[in-house]
Amino acid sequence: MITGRCECGSVAFTITADLVAPSACHCSQCRRLSGHYWSGTSVKHPDLRFTADATLTWYRSSDHAERGFCNACGASLFYRPFNDDHTSVAMGSSICPPAPPYAVTSSPRTRVTTTKSTTTSQSLNAGRRAKQPC
């Protein structure tokens, strides 16, 4: 089971099925709404269960789909086509993705290392470290 949430935690969910390979959409609408390209995994509706949805808002973004976001923190979380049995879930919203540890550089001055249990961010200027549990 995969768990995920928005930044503030007012929208939280579980995915009960195995994840499929993510897709990336570079269309202008996805870029404007997410601030970058959209990267999401497709989940059948019965496999997506909300454990918190107090601030979940659905925005009709076109004649064929709507997008779900948190109206408190602004996190863009879901893309749901009409007349389909799947919802695309933002890859960055899962708390503990089932993947091996990896490292990514988010800027020249910050190093972010993620494992299954913690996320560590280290400022290369100040030398400060902050750990966030999954």
The first five atom37 places (N, CA, C, CB, O) and aatype in JSON, in Angstrom:
{
  "aatype": [12, 9, 16, 7, 1, 4, 6, 4, 7, 15, 19, 0, 13, 16, 9, 16, 0, 3, 10, 19, 0, 14, 15, 0, 4, 8, 4, 15, 5, 4, 1, 1, 10, 15, 7, 8, 18, 17, 15, 7, 16, 15, 19, 11, 8, 14, 3, 10, 1, 13, 16, 0, 3, 0, 16, 10, 16, 17, 18, 1, 15, 15, 3, 8, 0, 6, 1, 7, 13, 4, 2, 0, 4, 7, 0, 15, 10, 13, 18, 1, 14, 13, 2, 3, 3, 8, 16, 15, 19, 0, 12, 7, 15, 15, 9, 4, 14, 14, 0, 14, 14, 18, 0, 19, 16, 15, 15, 14, 1, 16, 1, 19, 16, 16, 16, 11, 15, 16, 16, 16, 15, 5, 15, 10, 2, 0, 7, 1, 1, 0, 11, 5, 14, 4],
  "atom_mask": [
    [1, 1, 1, 1, 1],
    [1, 1, 1, 1, 1],
    [1, 1, 1, 1, 1],
    [1, 1, 1, 0, 1],
    [1, 1, 1, 1, 1],
    [1, 1, 1, 1, 1],
    [1, 1, 1, 1, 1],
    [1, 1, 1, 1, 1],
    [1, 1, 1, 0, 1],
    [1, 1, 1, 1, 1],
    [1, 1, 1, 1, 1],
    [1, 1, 1, 1, 1],
    [1, 1, 1, 1, 1],
    [1, 1, 1, 1, 1],
    [1, 1, 1, 1, 1],
    [1, 1, 1, 1, 1],
    [1, 1, 1, 1, 1],
    [1, 1, 1, 1, 1],
    [1, 1, 1, 1, 1],
    [1, 1, 1, 1, 1],
    [1, 1, 1, 1, 1],
    [1, 1, 1, 1, 1],
    [1, 1, 1, 1, 1],
    [1, 1, 1, 1, 1],
    [1, 1, 1, 1, 1],
    [1, 1, 1, 1, 1],
    [1, 1, 1, 1, 1],
    [1, 1, 1, 1, 1],
    [1, 1, 1, 1, 1],
    [1, 1, 1, 1, 1],
    [1, 1, 1, 1, 1],
    [1, 1, 1, 1, 1],
    [1, 1, 1, 1, 1],
    [1, 1, 1, 1, 1],
    [1, 1, 1, 0, 1],
    [1, 1, 1, 1, 1],
    [1, 1, 1, 1, 1],
    [1, 1, 1, 1, 1],
    [1, 1, 1, 1, 1],
    [1, 1, 1, 0, 1],
    [1, 1, 1, 1, 1],
    [1, 1, 1, 1, 1],
    [1, 1, 1, 1, 1],
    [1, 1, 1, 1, 1],
    [1, 1, 1, 1, 1],
    [1, 1, 1, 1, 1],
    [1, 1, 1, 1, 1],
    [1, 1, 1, 1, 1],
    [1, 1, 1, 1, 1],
    [1, 1, 1, 1, 1],
    [1, 1, 1, 1, 1],
    [1, 1, 1, 1, 1],
    [1, 1, 1, 1, 1],
    [1, 1, 1, 1, 1],
    [1, 1, 1, 1, 1],
    [1, 1, 1, 1, 1],
    [1, 1, 1, 1, 1],
    [1, 1, 1, 1, 1],
    [1, 1, 1, 1, 1],
    [1, 1, 1, 1, 1],
    [1, 1, 1, 1, 1],
    [1, 1, 1, 1, 1],
    [1, 1, 1, 1, 1],
    [1, 1, 1, 1, 1],
    [1, 1, 1, 1, 1],
    [1, 1, 1, 1, 1],
    [1, 1, 1, 1, 1],
    [1, 1, 1, 0, 1],
    [1, 1, 1, 1, 1],
    [1, 1, 1, 1, 1],
    [1, 1, 1, 1, 1],
    [1, 1, 1, 1, 1],
    [1, 1, 1, 1, 1],
    [1, 1, 1, 0, 1],
    [1, 1, 1, 1, 1],
    [1, 1, 1, 1, 1],
    [1, 1, 1, 1, 1],
    [1, 1, 1, 1, 1],
    [1, 1, 1, 1, 1],
    [1, 1, 1, 1, 1],
    [1, 1, 1, 1, 1],
    [1, 1, 1, 1, 1],
    [1, 1, 1, 1, 1],
    [1, 1, 1, 1, 1],
    [1, 1, 1, 1, 1],
    [1, 1, 1, 1, 1],
    [1, 1, 1, 1, 1],
    [1, 1, 1, 1, 1],
    [1, 1, 1, 1, 1],
    [1, 1, 1, 1, 1],
    [1, 1, 1, 1, 1],
    [1, 1, 1, 0, 1],
    [1, 1, 1, 1, 1],
    [1, 1, 1, 1, 1],
    [1, 1, 1, 1, 1],
    [1, 1, 1, 1, 1],
    [1, 1, 1, 1, 1],
    [1, 1, 1, 1, 1],
    [1, 1, 1, 1, 1],
    [1, 1, 1, 1, 1],
    [1, 1, 1, 1, 1],
    [1, 1, 1, 1, 1],
    [1, 1, 1, 1, 1],
    [1, 1, 1, 1, 1],
    [1, 1, 1, 1, 1],
    [1, 1, 1, 1, 1],
    [1, 1, 1, 1, 1],
    [1, 1, 1, 1, 1],
    [1, 1, 1, 1, 1],
    [1, 1, 1, 1, 1],
    [1, 1, 1, 1, 1],
    [1, 1, 1, 1, 1],
    [1, 1, 1, 1, 1],
    [1, 1, 1, 1, 1],
    [1, 1, 1, 1, 1],
    [1, 1, 1, 1, 1],
    [1, 1, 1, 1, 1],
    [1, 1, 1, 1, 1],
    [1, 1, 1, 1, 1],
    [1, 1, 1, 1, 1],
    [1, 1, 1, 1, 1],
    [1, 1, 1, 1, 1],
    [1, 1, 1, 1, 1],
    [1, 1, 1, 1, 1],
    [1, 1, 1, 1, 1],
    [1, 1, 1, 1, 1],
    [1, 1, 1, 0, 1],
    [1, 1, 1, 1, 1],
    [1, 1, 1, 1, 1],
    [1, 1, 1, 1, 1],
    [1, 1, 1, 1, 1],
    [1, 1, 1, 1, 1],
    [1, 1, 1, 1, 1],
    [1, 1, 1, 1, 1]
  ],
  "atom_positions": [
    [[0.85, -1.18, 0.0], [0.0, 0.0, 0.0], [0.9, 1.24, 0.0], [-0.97, 0.0, 1.23], [1.89, 1.31, 0.73]],
    [[0.53, 2.2, -0.81], [1.25, 3.46, -0.93], [0.4, 4.53, -0.24], [1.54, 3.83, -2.44], [-0.82, 4.55, -0.4]],
    [[1.04, 5.4, 0.5], [0.33, 6.53, 1.1], [0.85, 7.82, 0.51], [0.49, 6.54, 2.64], [2.0, 7.9, 0.07]],
    [[0.0, 8.84, 0.49], [0.4, 10.13, -0.04], [-0.43, 11.23, 0.58], [0.0, 0.0, 0.0], [-1.44, 10.98, 1.24]],
    [[0.0, 12.46, 0.34], [-0.72, 13.6, 0.89], [-0.25, 14.87, 0.23], [-0.53, 13.69, 2.41], [0.73, 14.9, -0.51]],
    [[-1.0, 15.94, 0.51], [-0.57, 17.27, 0.08], [0.47, 17.78, 1.08], [-1.79, 18.27, -0.03], [0.79, 17.08, 2.05]],
    [[1.0, 18.96, 0.87], [2.02, 19.51, 1.76], [1.51, 19.72, 3.18], [2.54, 20.82, 1.21], [2.22, 19.42, 4.14]],
    [[0.29, 20.23, 3.32], [-0.23, 20.53, 4.66], [-0.9, 19.34, 5.33], [-1.21, 21.67, 4.58], [-1.16, 19.38, 6.53]],
    [[-1.18, 18.27, 4.59], [-1.78, 17.07, 5.16], [-3.29, 17.06, 5.19], [0.0, 0.0, 0.0], [-3.88, 16.08, 5.67]],
    [[-3.94, 18.1, 4.71], [-5.4, 18.14, 4.72], [-6.03, 17.23, 3.67], [-5.88, 19.55, 4.5], [-7.21, 16.87, 3.76]],
    [[-5.24, 16.84, 2.67], [-5.67, 15.84, 1.69], [-4.67, 14.7, 1.81], [-5.73, 16.43, 0.21], [-3.46, 14.89, 1.62]],
    [[-5.17, 13.51, 2.11], [-4.31, 12.33, 2.25], [-5.03, 11.15, 1.61], [-3.97, 12.04, 3.75], [-6.26, 11.11, 1.54]],
    [[-4.25, 10.18, 1.16], [-4.84, 9.05, 0.45], [-3.96, 7.82, 0.56], [-5.07, 9.41, -1.01], [-2.79, 7.9, 0.94]],
    [[-4.54, 6.69, 0.21], [-3.79, 5.45, 0.06], [-4.09, 4.88, -1.32], [-4.16, 4.43, 1.19], [-5.17, 5.07, -1.88]],
    [[-3.11, 4.18, -1.85], [-3.27, 3.45, -3.11], [-3.05, 1.99, -2.77], [-2.25, 3.96, -4.23], [-2.0, 1.62, -2.25]],
    [[-4.05, 1.16, -3.04], [-4.0, -0.23, -2.62], [-3.45, -1.17, -3.69], [-5.36, -0.68, -2.22], [-3.21, -2.34, -3.41]],
    [[-3.25, -0.69, -4.9], [-2.73, -1.52, -5.99], [-1.26, -1.18, -6.24], [-3.56, -1.32, -7.28], [-0.76, -0.15, -5.77]],
    [[-0.59, -2.04, -6.97], [0.78, -1.74, -7.4], [0.75, -0.55, -8.35], [1.44, -2.99, -8.08], [-0.19, -0.39, -9.13]],
    [[1.78, 0.27, -8.29], [1.87, 1.42, -9.18], [2.29, 0.98, -10.57], [2.85, 2.46, -8.63], [3.09, 0.07, -10.74]],
    [[1.73, 1.65, -11.55], [2.18, 1.44, -12.93], [3.25, 2.48, -13.23], [0.98, 1.54, -13.95], [3.41, 3.46, -12.5]],
    [[3.97, 2.27, -14.29], [5.02, 3.22, -14.66], [4.43, 4.62, -14.82], [5.73, 2.78, -15.97], [3.36, 4.76, -15.42]],
    [[5.1, 5.63, -14.31], [4.57, 6.99, -14.42], [4.62, 7.51, -15.85], [5.33, 7.93, -13.51], [5.43, 7.07, -16.67]],
    [[3.75, 8.45, -16.12], [3.78, 9.13, -17.41], [4.11, 10.6, -17.15], [2.43, 8.98, -18.17], [3.93, 11.1, -16.04]],
    [[4.57, 11.25, -18.16], [4.9, 12.68, -18.05], [4.19, 13.42, -19.18], [6.45, 12.91, -18.11], [4.3, 13.05, -20.35]],
    [[3.47, 14.47, -18.82], [2.78, 15.27, -19.82], [3.39, 16.67, -19.84], [1.25, 15.33, -19.52], [3.51, 17.33, -18.81]],
    [[3.76, 17.11, -21.02], [4.4, 18.41, -21.19], [3.46, 19.42, -21.86], [5.66, 18.26, -22.02], [3.93, 20.45, -22.34]],
    [[2.15, 19.15, -21.89], [1.23, 20.09, -22.53], [1.21, 21.41, -21.76], [-0.2, 19.48, -22.62], [1.6, 21.46, -20.59]],
    [[0.77, 22.45, -22.4], [0.79, 23.78, -21.77], [-0.09, 23.82, -20.52], [0.33, 24.84, -22.76], [0.25, 24.5, -19.55]],
    [[-1.22, 23.13, -20.53], [-2.09, 23.14, -19.36], [-1.42, 22.45, -18.17], [-3.43, 22.45, -19.68], [-1.46, 22.98, -17.06]],
    [[-0.81, 21.31, -18.37], [-0.11, 20.62, -17.28], [1.05, 21.47, -16.75], [0.43, 19.26, -17.76], [1.27, 21.54, -15.54]],
    [[1.76, 22.12, -17.64], [2.88, 22.96, -17.21], [2.39, 24.14, -16.38], [3.69, 23.46, -18.42], [3.0, 24.48, -15.37]],
    [[1.3, 24.77, -16.8], [0.78, 25.92, -16.05], [0.22, 25.51, -14.69], [-0.31, 26.63, -16.85], [0.44, 26.2, -13.69]],
    [[-0.5, 24.39, -14.64], [-1.14, 23.99, -13.39], [-0.18, 23.38, -12.39], [-2.24, 23.03, -13.68], [-0.4, 23.47, -11.18]],
    [[0.88, 22.75, -12.87], [1.81, 22.12, -11.93], [3.09, 22.92, -11.73], [2.16, 20.73, -12.42], [3.85, 22.66, -10.8]],
    [[3.32, 23.9, -12.59], [4.56, 24.67, -12.49], [5.72, 24.0, -13.22], [0.0, 0.0, 0.0], [6.83, 24.52, -13.23]],
    [[5.47, 22.86, -13.81], [6.46, 22.08, -14.53], [5.68, 21.09, -15.38], [7.48, 21.36, -13.56], [4.49, 21.3, -15.59]],
    [[6.28, 20.06, -15.86], [5.49, 19.04, -16.53], [4.81, 18.18, -15.47], [6.37, 18.17, -17.48], [5.28, 18.1, -14.34]],
    [[3.71, 17.54, -15.82], [2.97, 16.68, -14.9], [3.55, 15.27, -14.95], [1.45, 16.67, -15.24], [3.69, 14.7, -16.03]],
    [[3.87, 14.72, -13.81], [4.32, 13.34, -13.72], [3.37, 12.62, -12.79], [5.8, 13.25, -13.21], [3.25, 12.96, -11.62]],
    [[2.69, 11.62, -13.33], [1.7, 10.92, -12.52], [1.61, 9.45, -12.88], [0.0, 0.0, 0.0], [2.06, 9.02, -13.94]],
    [[1.03, 8.69, -11.97], [0.77, 7.29, -12.19], [-0.73, 7.07, -12.22], [1.44, 6.41, -11.11], [-1.47, 7.71, -11.48]],
    [[-1.18, 6.18, -13.07], [-2.61, 5.94, -13.25], [-3.1, 4.92, -12.22], [-2.9, 5.45, -14.69], [-2.51, 3.85, -12.06]],
    [[-4.19, 5.27, -11.53], [-4.75, 4.41, -10.48], [-6.24, 4.22, -10.74], [-4.5, 5.02, -9.05], [-6.95, 5.19, -10.99]],
    [[-6.71, 2.98, -10.7], [-8.14, 2.73, -10.85], [-8.88, 3.34, -9.65], [-8.44, 1.2, -10.97], [-8.37, 3.31, -8.53]],
    [[-10.05, 3.87, -9.89], [-10.81, 4.55, -8.83], [-10.97, 3.72, -7.56], [-12.16, 4.92, -9.35], [-10.78, 4.27, -6.47]],
    [[-11.31, 2.43, -7.63], [-11.46, 1.67, -6.38], [-10.16, 1.51, -5.59], [-12.02, 0.3, -6.69], [-10.19, 1.25, -4.39]],
    [[-9.0, 1.68, -6.25], [-7.7, 1.52, -5.59], [-7.19, 2.81, -4.96], [-6.69, 1.01, -6.57], [-6.14, 2.81, -4.31]],
    [[-7.91, 3.92, -5.15], [-7.52, 5.21, -4.58], [-8.52, 5.55, -3.48], [-7.48, 6.34, -5.67], [-9.7, 5.78, -3.74]],
    [[-8.04, 5.57, -2.24], [-8.92, 5.82, -1.1], [-8.43, 7.04, -0.33], [-8.98, 4.58, -0.17], [-7.26, 7.14, 0.03]],
    [[-9.36, 7.95, -0.09], [-9.0, 9.17, 0.64], [-9.13, 8.94, 2.14], [-9.9, 10.35, 0.19], [-10.16, 8.47, 2.63]],
    [[-8.08, 9.29, 2.87], [-8.12, 9.22, 4.33], [-8.35, 10.6, 4.93], [-6.82, 8.61, 4.88], [-8.69, 10.72, 6.1]],
    [[-8.16, 11.64, 4.13], [-8.49, 13.02, 4.51], [-8.77, 13.77, 3.21], [-7.31, 13.71, 5.33], [-8.01, 13.68, 2.25]],
    [[-9.86, 14.51, 3.2], [-10.17, 15.27, 1.99], [-10.86, 16.59, 2.3], [-11.05, 14.44, 1.07], [-11.61, 17.12, 1.48]],
    [[-10.61, 17.13, 3.5], [-11.27, 18.36, 3.95], [-11.06, 19.52, 2.99], [-10.77, 18.73, 5.32], [-11.96, 20.35, 2.83]],
    [[-9.9, 19.6, 2.37], [-9.6, 20.74, 1.5], [-9.42, 20.34, 0.04], [-8.35, 21.44, 1.99], [-8.93, 21.12, -0.77]],
    [[-9.82, 19.11, -0.3], [-9.71, 18.66, -1.68], [-10.74, 19.39, -2.53], [-9.9, 17.12, -1.79], [-11.93, 19.36, -2.24]],
    [[-10.27, 20.04, -3.58], [-11.13, 20.76, -4.51], [-10.86, 20.25, -5.92], [-10.9, 22.31, -4.42], [-9.71, 20.04, -6.3]],
    [[-11.94, 20.04, -6.68], [-11.82, 19.6, -8.06], [-12.11, 20.78, -8.97], [-12.78, 18.41, -8.35], [-13.12, 21.46, -8.83]],
    [[-11.21, 21.0, -9.89], [-11.3, 22.09, -10.86], [-11.51, 21.5, -12.25], [-10.02, 22.99, -10.82], [-10.68, 20.71, -12.71]],
    [[-12.6, 21.87, -12.91], [-12.87, 21.39, -14.27], [-11.92, 22.14, -15.21], [-14.38, 21.62, -14.69], [-12.16, 23.3, -15.56]],
    [[-10.85, 21.47, -15.61], [-9.8, 22.13, -16.39], [-10.03, 22.07, -17.89], [-8.48, 21.51, -16.07], [-9.36, 22.78, -18.64]],
    [[-10.97, 21.25, -18.33], [-11.28, 21.15, -19.75], [-12.63, 20.46, -19.9], [-10.16, 20.37, -20.53], [-13.29, 20.14, -18.91]],
    [[-13.04, 20.24, -21.13], [-14.28, 19.53, -21.38], [-14.16, 18.03, -21.13], [-14.73, 19.76, -22.8], [-15.17, 17.32, -21.11]],
    [[-12.94, 17.54, -20.94], [-12.76, 16.1, -20.78], [-12.11, 15.67, -19.47], [-11.96, 15.59, -21.91], [-11.91, 14.48, -19.25]],
    [[-11.75, 16.63, -18.58], [-11.08, 16.21, -17.34], [-11.19, 17.29, -16.26], [-9.61, 15.89, -17.61], [-11.52, 18.44, -16.53]],
    [[-10.88, 16.86, -15.03], [-10.79, 17.78, -13.9], [-9.52, 17.47, -13.12], [-12.06, 17.68, -12.98], [-8.95, 16.38, -13.23]],
    [[-9.1, 18.44, -12.34], [-7.87, 18.3, -11.56], [-8.17, 18.53, -10.09], [-6.78, 19.3, -12.05], [-8.94, 19.42, -9.74]],
    [[-7.57, 17.71, -9.26], [-7.77, 17.82, -7.82], [-6.57, 18.48, -7.17], [0.0, 0.0, 0.0], [-5.42, 18.15, -7.45]],
    [[-6.87, 19.44, -6.28], [-5.79, 20.13, -5.58], [-6.24, 20.45, -4.16], [-5.37, 21.42, -6.33], [-7.43, 20.42, -3.85]],
    [[-5.29, 20.75, -3.3], [-5.59, 21.16, -1.93], [-5.8, 22.67, -1.93], [-4.45, 20.75, -0.94], [-4.92, 23.42, -2.34]],
    [[-6.97, 23.11, -1.47], [-7.24, 24.55, -1.48], [-6.62, 25.26, -0.28], [-8.73, 24.8, -1.5], [-6.79, 26.47, -0.14]],
    [[-5.91, 24.54, 0.58], [-5.2, 25.17, 1.7], [-3.73, 25.44, 1.34], [-5.28, 24.29, 2.95], [-3.25, 26.56, 1.51]],
    [[-3.03, 24.42, 0.84], [-1.6, 24.61, 0.53], [-1.34, 24.76, -0.97], [-0.8, 23.45, 1.07], [-0.25, 25.16, -1.37]],
    [[-2.33, 24.44, -1.8], [-2.19, 24.61, -3.24], [-1.58, 23.45, -3.99], [0.0, 0.0, 0.0], [-1.35, 23.55, -5.2]],
    [[-1.3, 22.35, -3.3], [-0.67, 21.2, -3.97], [-1.55, 20.64, -5.08], [-0.35, 20.11, -2.95], [-2.74, 20.37, -4.86]],
    [[-0.98, 20.47, -6.25], [-1.65, 19.85, -7.39], [-1.44, 18.35, -7.29], [-1.11, 20.41, -8.77], [-0.31, 17.88, -7.38]],
    [[-2.54, 17.59, -7.09], [-2.41, 16.19, -6.73], [-2.97, 15.19, -7.75], [-3.07, 15.97, -5.45], [-2.41, 14.11, -7.91]],
    [[-4.07, 15.54, -8.44], [-4.78, 14.55, -9.25], [-5.22, 15.12, -10.59], [-5.99, 14.04, -8.49], [-5.48, 16.31, -10.74]],
    [[-5.3, 14.23, -11.56], [-5.87, 14.53, -12.87], [-6.87, 13.4, -13.14], [-4.76, 14.64, -14.01], [-6.48, 12.23, -13.19]],
    [[-8.15, 13.74, -13.32], [-9.19, 12.73, -13.48], [-9.99, 12.99, -14.75], [-10.11, 12.71, -12.25], [-10.8, 13.92, -14.8]],
    [[-9.78, 12.17, -15.78], [-10.58, 12.32, -17.0], [-12.03, 11.9, -16.75], [-9.97, 11.49, -18.16], [-12.29, 10.97, -15.98]],
    [[-12.96, 12.59, -17.38], [-14.35, 12.16, -17.33], [-14.47, 10.9, -18.17], [-15.32, 13.29, -17.83], [-13.66, 10.68, -19.08]],
    [[-15.44, 10.09, -17.9], [-15.7, 8.86, -18.67], [-14.5, 7.91, -18.67], [-16.08, 9.21, -20.11], [-14.21, 7.27, -19.68]],
    [[-13.81, 7.82, -17.57], [-12.67, 6.92, -17.43], [-12.72, 6.35, -16.01], [-11.3, 7.67, -17.7], [-13.31, 6.96, -15.12]],
    [[-12.12, 5.2, -15.8], [-12.12, 4.59, -14.47], [-10.77, 4.74, -13.76], [-12.47, 3.12, -14.58], [-10.5, 4.03, -12.8]],
    [[-9.93, 5.68, -14.24], [-8.62, 5.92, -13.65], [-8.45, 7.39, -13.25], [-7.51, 5.51, -14.63], [-9.06, 8.28, -13.85]],
    [[-7.63, 7.6, -12.24], [-7.19, 8.94, -11.85], [-5.67, 8.95, -11.89], [-7.72, 9.33, -10.42], [-5.03, 8.0, -11.45]],
    [[-5.09, 10.0, -12.42], [-3.65, 10.16, -12.41], [-3.26, 10.85, -11.1], [-3.15, 10.97, -13.65], [-3.78, 11.91, -10.77]],
    [[-2.34, 10.23, -10.36], [-1.9, 10.74, -9.07], [-0.48, 11.28, -9.21], [-1.97, 9.63, -7.97], [0.39, 10.6, -9.75]],
    [[-0.26, 12.49, -8.74], [1.07, 13.12, -8.85], [2.13, 12.26, -8.17], [1.05, 14.52, -8.22], [1.98, 11.86, -7.02]],
    [[3.19, 11.98, -8.89], [4.26, 11.14, -8.36], [4.91, 11.74, -7.11], [5.32, 10.91, -9.42], [5.34, 11.0, -6.22]],
    [[4.98, 13.05, -7.05], [5.62, 13.68, -5.89], [4.78, 13.69, -4.63], [0.0, 0.0, 0.0], [5.26, 14.12, -3.59]],
    [[3.54, 13.22, -4.7], [2.67, 13.26, -3.53], [2.77, 12.03, -2.66], [1.26, 13.45, -3.95], [2.26, 12.03, -1.54]],
    [[3.42, 10.96, -3.13], [3.51, 9.77, -2.29], [4.56, 9.97, -1.22], [3.83, 8.53, -3.13], [5.64, 10.49, -1.46]],
    [[4.21, 9.53, -0.02], [5.06, 9.76, 1.14], [6.23, 8.8, 1.15], [4.26, 9.64, 2.44], [7.38, 9.21, 1.35]],
    [[5.97, 7.54, 0.95], [7.03, 6.54, 0.92], [6.92, 5.75, -0.37], [6.96, 5.6, 2.16], [6.34, 4.66, -0.38]],
    [[7.46, 6.26, -1.45], [7.35, 5.52, -2.71], [8.11, 4.2, -2.62], [7.87, 6.36, -3.87], [9.17, 4.14, -2.0]],
    [[7.59, 3.15, -3.23], [8.27, 1.86, -3.2], [9.4, 1.82, -4.22], [7.28, 0.72, -3.48], [9.3, 1.18, -5.26]],
    [[10.46, 2.51, -3.91], [11.59, 2.6, -4.84], [12.88, 2.52, -4.05], [11.53, 3.91, -5.68], [12.89, 2.81, -2.85]],
    [[13.96, 2.12, -4.69], [15.24, 2.1, -4.0], [15.69, 3.51, -3.66], [16.3, 1.39, -4.85], [15.21, 4.47, -4.28]],
    [[16.59, 3.66, -2.7], [17.09, 5.0, -2.38], [17.69, 5.68, -3.61], [18.14, 4.92, -1.25], [18.28, 5.03, -4.47]],
    [[17.53, 6.98, -3.66], [18.12, 7.74, -4.75], [18.5, 9.11, -4.25], [17.15, 7.85, -5.94], [17.99, 9.55, -3.21]],
    [[19.36, 9.77, -4.94], [19.78, 11.11, -4.57], [19.48, 12.03, -5.74], [21.3, 11.16, -4.2], [19.57, 11.62, -6.9]],
    [[19.13, 13.26, -5.44], [18.82, 14.23, -6.47], [19.33, 15.58, -6.01], [17.29, 14.27, -6.78], [19.24, 15.91, -4.83]],
    [[19.84, 16.35, -6.91], [20.28, 17.71, -6.57], [19.19, 18.67, -6.99], [21.63, 18.06, -7.26], [18.87, 18.78, -8.17]],
    [[18.62, 19.38, -5.99], [17.53, 20.29, -6.31], [18.04, 21.67, -6.7], [16.58, 20.4, -5.14], [17.32, 22.42, -7.37]],
    [[19.23, 22.03, -6.29], [19.84, 23.28, -6.71], [21.34, 23.16, -6.46], [19.24, 24.51, -5.94], [21.77, 22.22, -5.79]],
    [[22.12, 24.07, -6.98], [23.56, 23.97, -6.77], [23.95, 24.12, -5.3], [24.27, 25.02, -7.59], [25.05, 23.71, -4.92]],
    [[23.09, 24.68, -4.48], [23.43, 24.93, -3.1], [22.73, 24.0, -2.1], [23.1, 26.34, -2.76], [22.92, 24.13, -0.9]],
    [[21.91, 23.06, -2.58], [21.19, 22.16, -1.7], [21.31, 20.73, -2.21], [19.71, 22.57, -1.59], [21.18, 20.46, -3.4]],
    [[21.55, 19.82, -1.28], [21.58, 18.41, -1.64], [20.42, 17.74, -0.91], [22.97, 17.74, -1.26], [20.27, 17.9, 0.3]],
    [[19.6, 17.0, -1.64], [18.47, 16.29, -1.07], [18.68, 14.81, -1.31], [17.12, 16.77, -1.68], [18.87, 14.38, -2.45]],
    [[18.66, 14.02, -0.24], [18.82, 12.58, -0.35], [17.56, 11.94, 0.22], [20.09, 12.07, 0.4], [17.12, 12.29, 1.32]],
    [[16.98, 11.02, -0.52], [15.75, 10.37, -0.1], [15.95, 8.87, -0.02], [14.59, 10.7, -1.05], [16.51, 8.26, -0.93]],
    [[15.5, 8.28, 1.06], [15.45, 6.83, 1.2], [14.01, 6.46, 1.51], [16.44, 6.3, 2.3], [13.15, 7.34, 1.56]],
    [[13.75, 5.18, 1.72], [12.38, 4.76, 2.02], [11.89, 5.32, 3.35], [12.3, 3.24, 2.04], [10.68, 5.44, 3.54]],
    [[12.78, 5.67, 4.27], [12.32, 6.09, 5.59], [12.53, 7.56, 5.92], [12.99, 5.27, 6.62], [11.85, 8.08, 6.8]],
    [[13.44, 8.25, 5.25], [13.68, 9.65, 5.6], [14.03, 10.47, 4.36], [14.8, 9.76, 6.63], [14.48, 9.95, 3.34]],
    [[13.81, 11.76, 4.5], [14.29, 12.71, 3.51], [15.21, 13.67, 4.24], [13.09, 13.48, 2.81], [14.82, 14.28, 5.23]],
    [[16.43, 13.8, 3.76], [17.4, 14.68, 4.4], [17.75, 15.79, 3.42], [18.67, 13.89, 4.85], [18.11, 15.53, 2.27]],
    [[17.66, 17.02, 3.89], [18.01, 18.17, 3.07], [19.19, 18.87, 3.74], [16.81, 19.13, 2.89], [19.12, 19.21, 4.91]],
    [[20.24, 19.07, 3.0], [21.43, 19.71, 3.55], [21.79, 20.92, 2.7], [22.61, 18.71, 3.61], [22.06, 20.81, 1.5]],
    [[21.8, 22.08, 3.36], [22.26, 23.29, 2.69], [23.77, 23.23, 2.63], [21.76, 24.59, 3.42], [24.43, 23.06, 3.65]],
    [[24.31, 23.36, 1.45], [25.76, 23.26, 1.31], [26.45, 24.53, 1.8], [26.13, 23.0, -0.15], [27.67, 24.52, 2.02]],
    [[25.7, 25.61, 1.97], [26.29, 26.83, 2.52], [26.31, 26.81, 4.03], [25.53, 28.04, 2.03], [27.34, 27.05, 4.66]],
    [[25.15, 26.52, 4.63], [25.02, 26.61, 6.09], [25.35, 25.32, 6.8], [23.63, 27.04, 6.45], [25.63, 25.33, 8.0]],
    [[25.33, 24.2, 6.09], [25.63, 22.93, 6.73], [24.5, 22.42, 7.62], [0.0, 0.0, 0.0], [24.72, 21.5, 8.42]],
    [[23.3, 22.97, 7.52], [22.18, 22.52, 8.34], [21.54, 21.3, 7.7], [21.13, 23.65, 8.51], [21.52, 21.15, 6.48]],
    [[21.03, 20.43, 8.55], [20.36, 19.22, 8.09], [18.98, 19.16, 8.73], [21.19, 17.94, 8.41], [18.83, 19.46, 9.91]],
    [[17.99, 18.78, 7.97], [16.64, 18.6, 8.49], [16.12, 17.27, 8.01], [15.71, 19.75, 8.05], [16.18, 16.97, 6.82]],
    [[15.62, 16.45, 8.93], [15.09, 15.14, 8.56], [13.58, 15.16, 8.7], [15.71, 14.01, 9.42], [13.04, 15.69, 9.68]],
    [[12.91, 14.58, 7.73], [11.46, 14.45, 7.76], [11.13, 12.97, 7.61], [10.77, 15.3, 6.64], [11.58, 12.34, 6.65]],
    [[10.35, 12.4, 8.55], [10.0, 10.99, 8.41], [9.01, 10.79, 7.29], [9.42, 10.45, 9.71], [8.26, 11.7, 6.93]],
    [[9.01, 9.59, 6.73], [7.99, 9.23, 5.73], [6.68, 9.29, 6.42], [8.24, 7.83, 5.09], [5.65, 9.03, 5.81]]
  ]
}
